[in-house]
């Protein structure tokens, strides 16, 4: 499984989001939590992440081939 945050979903990975606690639990269980770099730059949150790591589309595509991907809208 892989969790890739993009668009406004990147806001869930910041210290201001209550959702980040749940994402941290997933990350602690070994689920990669990735944050779209372009989206993080757009929202200016790169320095405010409390969970996950900044990633680009290349890494996402590579990992998506290995893991189950669930899209949440």
Secondary structure, DSSP 8 states (H G I E B T S, - for coil): -EEEE-GGGGGGGBTT-THHHHHHHHHHTT-EEEEEHHHHHHHT-GGGBSSSEEE-HHHHHHHHTTS-B----
